[in-house]
Amino acid sequence: MEFLRQTLGSDKLDGIFNIPQSWRNRKVEVIILPLPDELPEAKHEVCIGFLDGPPLPDSFFDPLPEEDLQAWGL
């Protein structure tokens, strides 16, 4: 794989990168790698609230029995 590697003063990168304060006025090494021609498609699947697992049974959404509600003071 081809790449470019160069050492230069961090002031040359000002305006291109947000250089940390500790790197200011120092020599830094810059490495440039090409991206592949075809990037894999990003997954747009979003799972909120539950990890992958079996689906919840329908009874999960049933109200609690009256004795359970009384035990919790509801």
mmCIF file of the N, C-alpha and C atoms, coordinates in Angstrom:
data_MODEL
# 
_entry.id   MODEL 
# 
loop_
_atom_site.group_PDB 
_atom_site.id 
_atom_site.type_symbol 
_atom_site.label_atom_id 
_atom_site.label_alt_id 
_atom_site.label_comp_id 
_atom_site.label_asym_id 
_atom_site.label_entity_id 
_atom_site.label_seq_id 
_atom_site.pdbx_PDB_ins_code 
_atom_site.Cartn_x 
_atom_site.Cartn_y 
_atom_site.Cartn_z 
_atom_site.occupancy 
_atom_site.B_iso_or_equiv 
_atom_site.pdbx_formal_charge 
_atom_site.auth_seq_id 
_atom_site.auth_comp_id 
_atom_site.auth_asym_id 
_atom_site.auth_atom_id 
_atom_site.pdbx_PDB_model_num 
ATOM 1   N N  . MET A 1 1  ? 0.846   -1.168  0.000  1.00 0.00 ? 1  MET A N  1 
ATOM 2   C CA . MET A 1 1  ? 0.000   0.000   0.000  1.00 0.00 ? 1  MET A CA 1 
ATOM 3   C C  . MET A 1 1  ? 0.893   1.234   0.000  1.00 0.00 ? 1  MET A C  1 
ATOM 4   N N  . GLU A 1 2  ? 0.551   2.164   -0.854 1.00 0.00 ? 2  GLU A N  1 
ATOM 5   C CA . GLU A 1 2  ? 1.294   3.414   -0.900 1.00 0.00 ? 2  GLU A CA 1 
ATOM 6   C C  . GLU A 1 2  ? 0.834   4.343   0.208  1.00 0.00 ? 2  GLU A C  1 
ATOM 7   N N  . PHE A 1 3  ? 1.748   5.147   0.709  1.00 0.00 ? 3  PHE A N  1 
ATOM 8   C CA . PHE A 1 3  ? 1.408   6.145   1.711  1.00 0.00 ? 3  PHE A CA 1 
ATOM 9   C C  . PHE A 1 3  ? 2.438   7.262   1.650  1.00 0.00 ? 3  PHE A C  1 
ATOM 10  N N  . LEU A 1 4  ? 2.092   8.377   2.254  1.00 0.00 ? 4  LEU A N  1 
ATOM 11  C CA . LEU A 1 4  ? 3.015   9.500   2.372  1.00 0.00 ? 4  LEU A CA 1 
ATOM 12  C C  . LEU A 1 4  ? 3.325   9.701   3.846  1.00 0.00 ? 4  LEU A C  1 
ATOM 13  N N  . ARG A 1 5  ? 4.590   9.985   4.136  1.00 0.00 ? 5  ARG A N  1 
ATOM 14  C CA . ARG A 1 5  ? 5.022   10.198  5.521  1.00 0.00 ? 5  ARG A CA 1 
ATOM 15  C C  . ARG A 1 5  ? 5.991   11.358  5.517  1.00 0.00 ? 5  ARG A C  1 
ATOM 16  N N  . GLN A 1 6  ? 5.690   12.373  6.347  1.00 0.00 ? 6  GLN A N  1 
ATOM 17  C CA . GLN A 1 6  ? 6.541   13.557  6.354  1.00 0.00 ? 6  GLN A CA 1 
ATOM 18  C C  . GLN A 1 6  ? 6.601   14.152  7.758  1.00 0.00 ? 6  GLN A C  1 
ATOM 19  N N  . THR A 1 7  ? 7.776   14.639  8.125  1.00 0.00 ? 7  THR A N  1 
ATOM 20  C CA . THR A 1 7  ? 7.966   15.346  9.385  1.00 0.00 ? 7  THR A CA 1 
ATOM 21  C C  . THR A 1 7  ? 7.993   16.832  9.076  1.00 0.00 ? 7  THR A C  1 
ATOM 22  N N  . LEU A 1 8  ? 7.215   17.602  9.852  1.00 0.00 ? 8  LEU A N  1 
ATOM 23  C CA . LEU A 1 8  ? 7.179   19.045  9.635  1.00 0.00 ? 8  LEU A CA 1 
ATOM 24  C C  . LEU A 1 8  ? 6.791   19.753  10.920 1.00 0.00 ? 8  LEU A C  1 
ATOM 25  N N  . GLY A 1 9  ? 6.913   21.057  10.925 1.00 0.00 ? 9  GLY A N  1 
ATOM 26  C CA . GLY A 1 9  ? 6.532   21.848  12.085 1.00 0.00 ? 9  GLY A CA 1 
ATOM 27  C C  . GLY A 1 9  ? 5.022   21.880  12.229 1.00 0.00 ? 9  GLY A C  1 
ATOM 28  N N  . SER A 1 10 ? 4.543   21.785  13.457 1.00 0.00 ? 10 SER A N  1 
ATOM 29  C CA . SER A 1 10 ? 3.100   21.732  13.685 1.00 0.00 ? 10 SER A CA 1 
ATOM 30  C C  . SER A 1 10 ? 2.402   23.004  13.223 1.00 0.00 ? 10 SER A C  1 
ATOM 31  N N  . ASP A 1 11 ? 3.125   24.129  13.128 1.00 0.00 ? 11 ASP A N  1 
ATOM 32  C CA . ASP A 1 11 ? 2.509   25.376  12.661 1.00 0.00 ? 11 ASP A CA 1 
ATOM 33  C C  . ASP A 1 11 ? 2.037   25.271  11.216 1.00 0.00 ? 11 ASP A C  1 
ATOM 34  N N  . LYS A 1 12 ? 2.613   24.365  10.439 1.00 0.00 ? 12 LYS A N  1 
ATOM 35  C CA . LYS A 1 12 ? 2.185   24.159  9.044  1.00 0.00 ? 12 LYS A CA 1 
ATOM 36  C C  . LYS A 1 12 ? 0.783   23.541  8.977  1.00 0.00 ? 12 LYS A C  1 
ATOM 37  N N  . LEU A 1 13 ? 0.358   22.876  10.054 1.00 0.00 ? 13 LEU A N  1 
ATOM 38  C CA . LEU A 1 13 ? -0.947  22.223  10.068 1.00 0.00 ? 13 LEU A CA 1 
ATOM 39  C C  . LEU A 1 13 ? -2.037  23.107  10.658 1.00 0.00 ? 13 LEU A C  1 
ATOM 40  N N  . ASP A 1 14 ? -1.651  24.286  11.130 1.00 0.00 ? 14 ASP A N  1 
ATOM 41  C CA . ASP A 1 14 ? -2.623  25.204  11.715 1.00 0.00 ? 14 ASP A CA 1 
ATOM 42  C C  . ASP A 1 14 ? -3.656  25.585  10.657 1.00 0.00 ? 14 ASP A C  1 
ATOM 43  N N  . GLY A 1 15 ? -4.909  25.462  10.971 1.00 0.00 ? 15 GLY A N  1 
ATOM 44  C CA . GLY A 1 15 ? -5.977  25.730  10.020 1.00 0.00 ? 15 GLY A CA 1 
ATOM 45  C C  . GLY A 1 15 ? -6.430  24.486  9.274  1.00 0.00 ? 15 GLY A C  1 
ATOM 46  N N  . ILE A 1 16 ? -5.664  23.419  9.353  1.00 0.00 ? 16 ILE A N  1 
ATOM 47  C CA . ILE A 1 16 ? -6.052  22.148  8.723  1.00 0.00 ? 16 ILE A CA 1 
ATOM 48  C C  . ILE A 1 16 ? -6.543  21.184  9.796  1.00 0.00 ? 16 ILE A C  1 
ATOM 49  N N  . PHE A 1 17 ? -5.782  21.098  10.891 1.00 0.00 ? 17 PHE A N  1 
ATOM 50  C CA . PHE A 1 17 ? -6.121  20.234  12.018 1.00 0.00 ? 17 PHE A CA 1 
ATOM 51  C C  . PHE A 1 17 ? -6.158  21.062  13.289 1.00 0.00 ? 17 PHE A C  1 
ATOM 52  N N  . ASN A 1 18 ? -6.949  20.623  14.245 1.00 0.00 ? 18 ASN A N  1 
ATOM 53  C CA . ASN A 1 18 ? -6.973  21.245  15.555 1.00 0.00 ? 18 ASN A CA 1 
ATOM 54  C C  . ASN A 1 18 ? -5.876  20.574  16.385 1.00 0.00 ? 18 ASN A C  1 
ATOM 55  N N  . ILE A 1 19 ? -4.703  21.178  16.414 1.00 0.00 ? 19 ILE A N  1 
ATOM 56  C CA . ILE A 1 19 ? -3.534  20.594  17.070 1.00 0.00 ? 19 ILE A CA 1 
ATOM 57  C C  . ILE A 1 19 ? -3.628  20.809  18.580 1.00 0.00 ? 19 ILE A C  1 
ATOM 58  N N  . PRO A 1 20 ? -3.402  19.751  19.389 1.00 0.00 ? 20 PRO A N  1 
ATOM 59  C CA . PRO A 1 20 ? -3.398  19.933  20.845 1.00 0.00 ? 20 PRO A CA 1 
ATOM 60  C C  . PRO A 1 20 ? -2.329  20.940  21.263 1.00 0.00 ? 20 PRO A C  1 
ATOM 61  N N  . GLN A 1 21 ? -2.587  21.654  22.332 1.00 0.00 ? 21 GLN A N  1 
ATOM 62  C CA . GLN A 1 21 ? -1.667  22.690  22.804 1.00 0.00 ? 21 GLN A CA 1 
ATOM 63  C C  . GLN A 1 21 ? -0.276  22.116  23.060 1.00 0.00 ? 21 GLN A C  1 
ATOM 64  N N  . SER A 1 22 ? -0.192  20.891  23.584 1.00 0.00 ? 22 SER A N  1 
ATOM 65  C CA . SER A 1 22 ? 1.108   20.284  23.896 1.00 0.00 ? 22 SER A CA 1 
ATOM 66  C C  . SER A 1 22 ? 1.937   19.978  22.647 1.00 0.00 ? 22 SER A C  1 
ATOM 67  N N  . TRP A 1 23 ? 1.317   19.990  21.465 1.00 0.00 ? 23 TRP A N  1 
ATOM 68  C CA . TRP A 1 23 ? 2.044   19.720  20.223 1.00 0.00 ? 23 TRP A CA 1 
ATOM 69  C C  . TRP A 1 23 ? 2.469   20.997  19.514 1.00 0.00 ? 23 TRP A C  1 
ATOM 70  N N  . ARG A 1 24 ? 2.032   22.145  19.999 1.00 0.00 ? 24 ARG A N  1 
ATOM 71  C CA . ARG A 1 24 ? 2.343   23.414  19.331 1.00 0.00 ? 24 ARG A CA 1 
ATOM 72  C C  . ARG A 1 24 ? 3.843   23.673  19.386 1.00 0.00 ? 24 ARG A C  1 
ATOM 73  N N  . ASN A 1 25 ? 4.360   24.272  18.310 1.00 0.00 ? 25 ASN A N  1 
ATOM 74  C CA . ASN A 1 25 ? 5.780   24.634  18.196 1.00 0.00 ? 25 ASN A CA 1 
ATOM 75  C C  . ASN A 1 25 ? 6.702   23.426  18.340 1.00 0.00 ? 25 ASN A C  1 
ATOM 76  N N  . ARG A 1 26 ? 6.252   22.299  17.823 1.00 0.00 ? 26 ARG A N  1 
ATOM 77  C CA . ARG A 1 26 ? 7.055   21.068  17.823 1.00 0.00 ? 26 ARG A CA 1 
ATOM 78  C C  . ARG A 1 26 ? 7.021   20.459  16.430 1.00 0.00 ? 26 ARG A C  1 
ATOM 79  N N  . LYS A 1 27 ? 7.950   19.594  16.179 1.00 0.00 ? 27 LYS A N  1 
ATOM 80  C CA . LYS A 1 27 ? 7.914   18.832  14.937 1.00 0.00 ? 27 LYS A CA 1 
ATOM 81  C C  . LYS A 1 27 ? 6.933   17.676  15.135 1.00 0.00 ? 27 LYS A C  1 
ATOM 82  N N  . VAL A 1 28 ? 6.143   17.406  14.110 1.00 0.00 ? 28 VAL A N  1 
ATOM 83  C CA . VAL A 1 28 ? 5.188   16.301  14.145 1.00 0.00 ? 28 VAL A CA 1 
ATOM 84  C C  . VAL A 1 28 ? 5.374   15.468  12.883 1.00 0.00 ? 28 VAL A C  1 
ATOM 85  N N  . GLU A 1 29 ? 4.898   14.252  12.944 1.00 0.00 ? 29 GLU A N  1 
ATOM 86  C CA . GLU A 1 29 ? 4.957   13.370  11.784 1.00 0.00 ? 29 GLU A CA 1 
ATOM 87  C C  . GLU A 1 29 ? 3.547   13.210  11.241 1.00 0.00 ? 29 GLU A C  1 
ATOM 88  N N  . VAL A 1 30 ? 3.400   13.380  9.941  1.00 0.00 ? 30 VAL A N  1 
ATOM 89  C CA . VAL A 1 30 ? 2.113   13.258  9.273  1.00 0.00 ? 30 VAL A CA 1 
ATOM 90  C C  . VAL A 1 30 ? 2.180   12.046  8.355  1.00 0.00 ? 30 VAL A C  1 
ATOM 91  N N  . ILE A 1 31 ? 1.187   11.170  8.476  1.00 0.00 ? 31 ILE A N  1 
ATOM 92  C CA . ILE A 1 31 ? 1.096   9.987   7.609  1.00 0.00 ? 31 ILE A CA 1 
ATOM 93  C C  . ILE A 1 31 ? -0.241  10.059  6.889  1.00 0.00 ? 31 ILE A C  1 
ATOM 94  N N  . ILE A 1 32 ? -0.216  9.939   5.581  1.00 0.00 ? 32 ILE A N  1 
ATOM 95  C CA . ILE A 1 32 ? -1.423  9.996   4.766  1.00 0.00 ? 32 ILE A CA 1 
ATOM 96  C C  . ILE A 1 32 ? -1.611  8.635   4.106  1.00 0.00 ? 32 ILE A C  1 
ATOM 97  N N  . LEU A 1 33 ? -2.789  8.033   4.350  1.00 0.00 ? 33 LEU A N  1 
ATOM 98  C CA . LEU A 1 33 ? -3.137  6.745   3.753  1.00 0.00 ? 33 LEU A CA 1 
ATOM 99  C C  . LEU A 1 33 ? -4.338  6.933   2.841  1.00 0.00 ? 33 LEU A C  1 
ATOM 100 N N  . PRO A 1 34 ? -4.329  6.290   1.674  1.00 0.00 ? 34 PRO A N  1 
ATOM 101 C CA . PRO A 1 34 ? -5.499  6.405   0.798  1.00 0.00 ? 34 PRO A CA 1 
ATOM 102 C C  . PRO A 1 34 ? -6.646  5.538   1.308  1.00 0.00 ? 34 PRO A C  1 
ATOM 103 N N  . LEU A 1 35 ? -7.863  6.002   1.082  1.00 0.00 ? 35 LEU A N  1 
ATOM 104 C CA . LEU A 1 35 ? -9.039  5.191   1.391  1.00 0.00 ? 35 LEU A CA 1 
ATOM 105 C C  . LEU A 1 35 ? -9.236  4.182   0.274  1.00 0.00 ? 35 LEU A C  1 
ATOM 106 N N  . PRO A 1 36 ? -9.846  3.031   0.600  1.00 0.00 ? 36 PRO A N  1 
ATOM 107 C CA . PRO A 1 36 ? -10.152 2.079   -0.471 1.00 0.00 ? 36 PRO A CA 1 
ATOM 108 C C  . PRO A 1 36 ? -11.151 2.703   -1.448 1.00 0.00 ? 36 PRO A C  1 
ATOM 109 N N  . ASP A 1 37 ? -11.116 2.241   -2.700 1.00 0.00 ? 37 ASP A N  1 
ATOM 110 C CA . ASP A 1 37 ? -12.020 2.781   -3.711 1.00 0.00 ? 37 ASP A CA 1 
ATOM 111 C C  . ASP A 1 37 ? -13.478 2.577   -3.338 1.00 0.00 ? 37 ASP A C  1 
ATOM 112 N N  . GLU A 1 38 ? -13.792 1.419   -2.785 1.00 0.00 ? 38 GLU A N  1 
ATOM 113 C CA . GLU A 1 38 ? -15.171 1.127   -2.407 1.00 0.00 ? 38 GLU A CA 1 
ATOM 114 C C  . GLU A 1 38 ? -15.237 0.960   -0.897 1.00 0.00 ? 38 GLU A C  1 
ATOM 115 N N  . LEU A 1 39 ? -15.969 1.846   -0.245 1.00 0.00 ? 39 LEU A N  1 
ATOM 116 C CA . LEU A 1 39 ? -16.158 1.736   1.186  1.00 0.00 ? 39 LEU A CA 1 
ATOM 117 C C  . LEU A 1 39 ? -17.359 0.842   1.462  1.00 0.00 ? 39 LEU A C  1 
ATOM 118 N N  . PRO A 1 40 ? -17.288 0.008   2.507  1.00 0.00 ? 40 PRO A N  1 
ATOM 119 C CA . PRO A 1 40 ? -18.457 -0.819  2.835  1.00 0.00 ? 40 PRO A CA 1 
ATOM 120 C C  . PRO A 1 40 ? -19.604 0.077   3.272  1.00 0.00 ? 40 PRO A C  1 
ATOM 121 N N  . GLU A 1 41 ? -20.814 -0.325  2.923  1.00 0.00 ? 41 GLU A N  1 
ATOM 122 C CA . GLU A 1 41 ? -21.988 0.464   3.292  1.00 0.00 ? 41 GLU A CA 1 
ATOM 123 C C  . GLU A 1 41 ? -22.193 0.403   4.794  1.00 0.00 ? 41 GLU A C  1 
ATOM 124 N N  . ALA A 1 42 ? -22.488 1.540   5.383  1.00 0.00 ? 42 ALA A N  1 
ATOM 125 C CA . ALA A 1 42 ? -22.731 1.604   6.815  1.00 0.00 ? 42 ALA A CA 1 
ATOM 126 C C  . ALA A 1 42 ? -24.090 1.004   7.128  1.00 0.00 ? 42 ALA A C  1 
ATOM 127 N N  . LYS A 1 43 ? -24.156 0.315   8.250  1.00 0.00 ? 43 LYS A N  1 
ATOM 128 C CA . LYS A 1 43 ? -25.433 -0.240  8.690  1.00 0.00 ? 43 LYS A CA 1 
ATOM 129 C C  . LYS A 1 43 ? -26.263 0.889   9.272  1.00 0.00 ? 43 LYS A C  1 
ATOM 130 N N  . HIS A 1 44 ? -27.509 0.953   8.879  1.00 0.00 ? 44 HIS A N  1 
ATOM 131 C CA . HIS A 1 44 ? -28.400 1.994   9.378  1.00 0.00 ? 44 HIS A CA 1 
ATOM 132 C C  . HIS A 1 44 ? -29.384 1.430   10.401 1.00 0.00 ? 44 HIS A C  1 
ATOM 133 N N  . GLU A 1 45 ? -29.095 0.242   10.892 1.00 0.00 ? 45 GLU A N  1 
ATOM 134 C CA . GLU A 1 45 ? -29.979 -0.404  11.855 1.00 0.00 ? 45 GLU A CA 1 
ATOM 135 C C  . GLU A 1 45 ? -29.713 0.169   13.239 1.00 0.00 ? 45 GLU A C  1 
ATOM 136 N N  . VAL A 1 46 ? -30.747 0.638   13.890 1.00 0.00 ? 46 VAL A N  1 
ATOM 137 C CA . VAL A 1 46 ? -30.622 1.200   15.226 1.00 0.00 ? 46 VAL A CA 1 
ATOM 138 C C  . VAL A 1 46 ? -31.507 0.404   16.162 1.00 0.00 ? 46 VAL A C  1 
ATOM 139 N N  . CYS A 1 47 ? -30.931 -0.047  17.246 1.00 0.00 ? 47 CYS A N  1 
ATOM 140 C CA . CYS A 1 47 ? -31.681 -0.807  18.236 1.00 0.00 ? 47 CYS A CA 1 
ATOM 141 C C  . CYS A 1 47 ? -31.649 -0.010  19.529 1.00 0.00 ? 47 CYS A C  1 
ATOM 142 N N  . ILE A 1 48 ? -32.791 0.488   19.946 1.00 0.00 ? 48 ILE A N  1 
ATOM 143 C CA . ILE A 1 48 ? -32.852 1.325   21.138 1.00 0.00 ? 48 ILE A CA 1 
ATOM 144 C C  . ILE A 1 48 ? -33.596 0.583   22.237 1.00 0.00 ? 48 ILE A C  1 
ATOM 145 N N  . GLY A 1 49 ? -32.997 0.498   23.403 1.00 0.00 ? 49 GLY A N  1 
ATOM 146 C CA . GLY A 1 49 ? -33.689 -0.024  24.571 1.00 0.00 ? 49 GLY A CA 1 
ATOM 147 C C  . GLY A 1 49 ? -33.447 -1.490  24.880 1.00 0.00 ? 49 GLY A C  1 
ATOM 148 N N  . PHE A 1 50 ? -33.256 -2.322  23.904 1.00 0.00 ? 50 PHE A N  1 
ATOM 149 C CA . PHE A 1 50 ? -33.077 -3.737  24.148 1.00 0.00 ? 50 PHE A CA 1 
ATOM 150 C C  . PHE A 1 50 ? -31.872 -4.246  23.375 1.00 0.00 ? 50 PHE A C  1 
ATOM 151 N N  . LEU A 1 51 ? -31.158 -5.162  23.986 1.00 0.00 ? 51 LEU A N  1 
ATOM 152 C CA . LEU A 1 51 ? -30.091 -5.849  23.276 1.00 0.00 ? 51 LEU A CA 1 
ATOM 153 C C  . LEU A 1 51 ? -30.706 -6.910  22.389 1.00 0.00 ? 51 LEU A C  1 
ATOM 154 N N  . ASP A 1 52 ? -29.907 -7.427  21.474 1.00 0.00 ? 52 ASP A N  1 
ATOM 155 C CA . ASP A 1 52 ? -30.428 -8.508  20.642 1.00 0.00 ? 52 ASP A CA 1 
ATOM 156 C C  . ASP A 1 52 ? -30.841 -9.671  21.539 1.00 0.00 ? 52 ASP A C  1 
ATOM 157 N N  . GLY A 1 53 ? -32.017 -10.125 21.358 1.00 0.00 ? 53 GLY A N  1 
ATOM 158 C CA . GLY A 1 53 ? -32.514 -11.234 22.161 1.00 0.00 ? 53 GLY A CA 1 
ATOM 159 C C  . GLY A 1 53 ? -33.857 -11.668 21.628 1.00 0.00 ? 53 GLY A C  1 
ATOM 160 N N  . PRO A 1 54 ? -34.455 -12.632 22.301 1.00 0.00 ? 54 PRO A N  1 
ATOM 161 C CA . PRO A 1 54 ? -35.754 -13.107 21.824 1.00 0.00 ? 54 PRO A CA 1 
ATOM 162 C C  . PRO A 1 54 ? -36.808 -12.012 21.986 1.00 0.00 ? 54 PRO A C  1 
ATOM 163 N N  . PRO A 1 55 ? -37.840 -12.032 21.159 1.00 0.00 ? 55 PRO A N  1 
ATOM 164 C CA . PRO A 1 55 ? -38.896 -11.021 21.283 1.00 0.00 ? 55 PRO A CA 1 
ATOM 165 C C  . PRO A 1 55 ? -39.654 -11.204 22.600 1.00 0.00 ? 55 PRO A C  1 
ATOM 166 N N  . LEU A 1 56 ? -40.213 -10.105 23.094 1.00 0.00 ? 56 LEU A N  1 
ATOM 167 C CA . LEU A 1 56 ? -40.987 -10.165 24.334 1.00 0.00 ? 56 LEU A CA 1 
ATOM 168 C C  . LEU A 1 56 ? -42.307 -10.889 24.091 1.00 0.00 ? 56 LEU A C  1 
ATOM 169 N N  . PRO A 1 57 ? -42.741 -11.703 25.058 1.00 0.00 ? 57 PRO A N  1 
ATOM 170 C CA . PRO A 1 57 ? -44.033 -12.371 24.898 1.00 0.00 ? 57 PRO A CA 1 
ATOM 171 C C  . PRO A 1 57 ? -45.163 -11.351 25.027 1.00 0.00 ? 57 PRO A C  1 
ATOM 172 N N  . ASP A 1 58 ? -46.305 -11.656 24.431 1.00 0.00 ? 58 ASP A N  1 
ATOM 173 C CA . ASP A 1 58 ? -47.457 -10.749 24.507 1.00 0.00 ? 58 ASP A CA 1 
ATOM 174 C C  . ASP A 1 58 ? -47.876 -10.505 25.951 1.00 0.00 ? 58 ASP A C  1 
ATOM 175 N N  . SER A 1 59 ? -47.686 -11.500 26.824 1.00 0.00 ? 59 SER A N  1 
ATOM 176 C CA . SER A 1 59 ? -48.098 -11.359 28.222 1.00 0.00 ? 59 SER A CA 1 
ATOM 177 C C  . SER A 1 59 ? -47.265 -10.312 28.963 1.00 0.00 ? 59 SER A C  1 
ATOM 178 N N  . PHE A 1 60 ? -46.128 -9.916  28.411 1.00 0.00 ? 60 PHE A N  1 
ATOM 179 C CA . PHE A 1 60 ? -45.286 -8.901  29.032 1.00 0.00 ? 60 PHE A CA 1 
ATOM 180 C C  . PHE A 1 60 ? -46.056 -7.592  29.193 1.00 0.00 ? 60 PHE A C  1 
ATOM 181 N N  . PHE A 1 61 ? -46.951 -7.311  28.268 1.00 0.00 ? 61 PHE A N  1 
ATOM 182 C CA . PHE A 1 61 ? -47.667 -6.048  28.265 1.00 0.00 ? 61 PHE A CA 1 
ATOM 183 C C  . PHE A 1 61 ? -48.998 -6.109  29.012 1.00 0.00 ? 61 PHE A C  1 
ATOM 184 N N  . ASP A 1 62 ? -49.351 -7.284  29.564 1.00 0.00 ? 62 ASP A N  1 
ATOM 185 C CA . ASP A 1 62 ? -50.590 -7.419  30.330 1.00 0.00 ? 62 ASP A CA 1 
ATOM 186 C C  . ASP A 1 62 ? -50.447 -6.697  31.671 1.00 0.00 ? 62 ASP A C  1 
ATOM 187 N N  . PRO A 1 63 ? -51.549 -6.149  32.193 1.00 0.00 ? 63 PRO A N  1 
ATOM 188 C CA . PRO A 1 63 ? -51.481 -5.521  33.517 1.00 0.00 ? 63 PRO A CA 1 
ATOM 189 C C  . PRO A 1 63 ? -51.150 -6.545  34.584 1.00 0.00 ? 63 PRO A C  1 
ATOM 190 N N  . LEU A 1 64 ? -50.526 -6.089  35.671 1.00 0.00 ? 64 LEU A N  1 
ATOM 191 C CA . LEU A 1 64 ? -50.201 -6.994  36.774 1.00 0.00 ? 64 LEU A CA 1 
ATOM 192 C C  . LEU A 1 64 ? -51.475 -7.418  37.492 1.00 0.00 ? 64 LEU A C  1 
ATOM 193 N N  . PRO A 1 65 ? -51.459 -8.618  38.072 1.00 0.00 ? 65 PRO A N  1 
ATOM 194 C CA . PRO A 1 65 ? -52.613 -9.050  38.862 1.00 0.00 ? 65 PRO A CA 1 
ATOM 195 C C  . PRO A 1 65 ? -52.819 -8.104  40.056 1.00 0.00 ? 65 PRO A C  1 
ATOM 196 N N  . GLU A 1 66 ? -54.049 -8.038  40.539 1.00 0.00 ? 66 GLU A N  1 
ATOM 197 C CA . GLU A 1 66 ? -54.410 -7.111  41.613 1.00 0.00 ? 66 GLU A CA 1 
ATOM 198 C C  . GLU A 1 66 ? -53.571 -7.334  42.874 1.00 0.00 ? 66 GLU A C  1 
ATOM 199 N N  . GLU A 1 67 ? -53.298 -8.606  43.227 1.00 0.00 ? 67 GLU A N  1 
ATOM 200 C CA . GLU A 1 67 ? -52.506 -8.874  44.446 1.00 0.00 ? 67 GLU A CA 1 
ATOM 201 C C  . GLU A 1 67 ? -51.071 -8.349  44.315 1.00 0.00 ? 67 GLU A C  1 
ATOM 202 N N  . ASP A 1 68 ? -50.493 -8.381  43.099 1.00 0.00 ? 68 ASP A N  1 
ATOM 203 C CA . ASP A 1 68 ? -49.157 -7.816  42.900 1.00 0.00 ? 68 ASP A CA 1 
ATOM 204 C C  . ASP A 1 68 ? -49.191 -6.298  43.027 1.00 0.00 ? 68 ASP A C  1 
ATOM 205 N N  . LEU A 1 69 ? -50.214 -5.672  42.484 1.00 0.00 ? 69 LEU A N  1 
ATOM 206 C CA . LEU A 1 69 ? -50.336 -4.223  42.599 1.00 0.00 ? 69 LEU A CA 1 
ATOM 207 C C  . LEU A 1 69 ? -50.474 -3.803  44.062 1.00 0.00 ? 69 LEU A C  1 
ATOM 208 N N  . GLN A 1 70 ? -51.255 -4.566  44.846 1.00 0.00 ? 70 GLN A N  1 
ATOM 209 C CA . GLN A 1 70 ? -51.434 -4.248  46.270 1.00 0.00 ? 70 GLN A CA 1 
ATOM 210 C C  . GLN A 1 70 ? -50.132 -4.464  47.027 1.00 0.00 ? 70 GLN A C  1 
ATOM 211 N N  . ALA A 1 71 ? -49.369 -5.489  46.664 1.00 0.00 ? 71 ALA A N  1 
ATOM 212 C CA . ALA A 1 71 ? -48.092 -5.754  47.343 1.00 0.00 ? 71 ALA A CA 1 
ATOM 213 C C  . ALA A 1 71 ? -47.122 -4.590  47.155 1.00 0.00 ? 71 ALA A C  1 
ATOM 214 N N  . TRP A 1 72 ? -47.205 -3.923  46.026 1.00 0.00 ? 72 TRP A N  1 
ATOM 215 C CA . TRP A 1 72 ? -46.346 -2.770  45.744 1.00 0.00 ? 72 TRP A CA 1 
ATOM 216 C C  . TRP A 1 72 ? -46.984 -1.455  46.191 1.00 0.00 ? 72 TRP A C  1 
ATOM 217 N N  . GLY A 1 73 ? -48.173 -1.522  46.725 1.00 0.00 ? 73 GLY A N  1 
ATOM 218 C CA . GLY A 1 73 ? -48.845 -0.334  47.198 1.00 0.00 ? 73 GLY A CA 1 
ATOM 219 C C  . GLY A 1 73 ? -49.378 0.532   46.067 1.00 0.00 ? 73 GLY A C  1 
ATOM 220 N N  . LEU A 1 74 ? -49.703 -0.102  44.954 1.00 0.00 ? 74 LEU A N  1 
ATOM 221 C CA . LEU A 1 74 ? -50.233 0.650   43.798 1.00 0.00 ? 74 LEU A CA 1 
ATOM 222 C C  . LEU A 1 74 ? -51.721 0.530   43.693 1.00 0.00 ? 74 LEU A C  1 
# 
